[in-house]
């Protein structure tokens, strides 16, 4: 996650999935298997792809306390 942009991190708890099975769900609430599917197929281009790739790294590396902290900051 080198070169991480703070706005990408903070957006993980506010942005919603714009399409698909989980449309309307906050990105931070997407299940790991869905993120793994994207990782195997390729993340979308642009900001959404960066958000999903970041979330994938957080969730698959046991760093979900980052998400918990961001949720507290955005209440």
LORO-298223 format. One record per residue (C-alpha): chain; x, y, z. Coordinates in steps of 0.25 Angstrom, whole numbers, plus 5000, padded with zeros to 4 digits. Layout:
BEGIN
@unit = A&c1 = X&c2 = Y&c3 = Z
...
END
This chain:
BEGIN
@unit = A&c1 = 5000&c2 = 5000&c3 = 5000
@unit = A&c1 = 5012&c2 = 5009&c3 = 4997
@unit = A&c1 = 5008&c2 = 5023&c3 = 4993
@unit = A&c1 = 4994&c2 = 5022&c3 = 4999
@unit = A&c1 = 4985&c2 = 5034&c3 = 4997
@unit = A&c1 = 4978&c2 = 5037&c3 = 5010
@unit = A&c1 = 4965&c2 = 5041&c3 = 5002
@unit = A&c1 = 4965&c2 = 5027&c3 = 4997
@unit = A&c1 = 4966&c2 = 5021&c3 = 5011
@unit = A&c1 = 4955&c2 = 5030&c3 = 5017
@unit = A&c1 = 4946&c2 = 5027&c3 = 5005
@unit = A&c1 = 4945&c2 = 5012&c3 = 5008
@unit = A&c1 = 4935&c2 = 5015&c3 = 5019
@unit = A&c1 = 4927&c2 = 5025&c3 = 5012
@unit = A&c1 = 4926&c2 = 5021&c3 = 4997
@unit = A&c1 = 4916&c2 = 5010&c3 = 4992
@unit = A&c1 = 4918&c2 = 4999&c3 = 4982
@unit = A&c1 = 4912&c2 = 5005&c3 = 4969
@unit = A&c1 = 4908&c2 = 4992&c3 = 4963
@unit = A&c1 = 4907&c2 = 4977&c3 = 4964
@unit = A&c1 = 4902&c2 = 4968&c3 = 4974
@unit = A&c1 = 4906&c2 = 4977&c3 = 4986
@unit = A&c1 = 4901&c2 = 4990&c3 = 4979
@unit = A&c1 = 4898&c2 = 5001&c3 = 4990
@unit = A&c1 = 4907&c2 = 4994&c3 = 5001
@unit = A&c1 = 4918&c2 = 5002&c3 = 5007
@unit = A&c1 = 4931&c2 = 4997&c3 = 5001
@unit = A&c1 = 4937&c2 = 4994&c3 = 5015
@unit = A&c1 = 4925&c2 = 4984&c3 = 5017
@unit = A&c1 = 4928&c2 = 4976&c3 = 5004
@unit = A&c1 = 4931&c2 = 4961&c3 = 5008
@unit = A&c1 = 4946&c2 = 4957&c3 = 5006
@unit = A&c1 = 4942&c2 = 4946&c3 = 4995
@unit = A&c1 = 4936&c2 = 4957&c3 = 4986
@unit = A&c1 = 4949&c2 = 4965&c3 = 4987
@unit = A&c1 = 4957&c2 = 4952&c3 = 4984
@unit = A&c1 = 4948&c2 = 4950&c3 = 4972
@unit = A&c1 = 4952&c2 = 4964&c3 = 4967
@unit = A&c1 = 4966&c2 = 4961&c3 = 4970
@unit = A&c1 = 4966&c2 = 4949&c3 = 4961
@unit = A&c1 = 4958&c2 = 4955&c3 = 4950
@unit = A&c1 = 4964&c2 = 4969&c3 = 4951
@unit = A&c1 = 4960&c2 = 4981&c3 = 4959
@unit = A&c1 = 4952&c2 = 4992&c3 = 4951
@unit = A&c1 = 4960&c2 = 5004&c3 = 4945
@unit = A&c1 = 4960&c2 = 5017&c3 = 4953
@unit = A&c1 = 4957&c2 = 5021&c3 = 4967
@unit = A&c1 = 4947&c2 = 5009&c3 = 4970
@unit = A&c1 = 4958&c2 = 5000&c3 = 4966
@unit = A&c1 = 4968&c2 = 5006&c3 = 4975
@unit = A&c1 = 4958&c2 = 5006&c3 = 4986
@unit = A&c1 = 4955&c2 = 4991&c3 = 4984
@unit = A&c1 = 4970&c2 = 4988&c3 = 4983
@unit = A&c1 = 4973&c2 = 4995&c3 = 4996
@unit = A&c1 = 4961&c2 = 4989&c3 = 5003
@unit = A&c1 = 4966&c2 = 4975&c3 = 4998
@unit = A&c1 = 4980&c2 = 4977&c3 = 5004
@unit = A&c1 = 4974&c2 = 4982&c3 = 5017
@unit = A&c1 = 4965&c2 = 4970&c3 = 5019
@unit = A&c1 = 4974&c2 = 4959&c3 = 5014
@unit = A&c1 = 4985&c2 = 4964&c3 = 5023
@unit = A&c1 = 4978&c2 = 4965&c3 = 5036
@unit = A&c1 = 4978&c2 = 4980&c3 = 5036
@unit = A&c1 = 4963&c2 = 4982&c3 = 5039
@unit = A&c1 = 4966&c2 = 4991&c3 = 5051
@unit = A&c1 = 4969&c2 = 5001&c3 = 5040
@unit = A&c1 = 4954&c2 = 5000&c3 = 5036
@unit = A&c1 = 4949&c2 = 5001&c3 = 5050
@unit = A&c1 = 4957&c2 = 5013&c3 = 5053
@unit = A&c1 = 4952&c2 = 5020&c3 = 5040
@unit = A&c1 = 4937&c2 = 5017&c3 = 5043
@unit = A&c1 = 4939&c2 = 5023&c3 = 5057
@unit = A&c1 = 4945&c2 = 5036&c3 = 5050
@unit = A&c1 = 4933&c2 = 5037&c3 = 5041
@unit = A&c1 = 4922&c2 = 5036&c3 = 5051
END
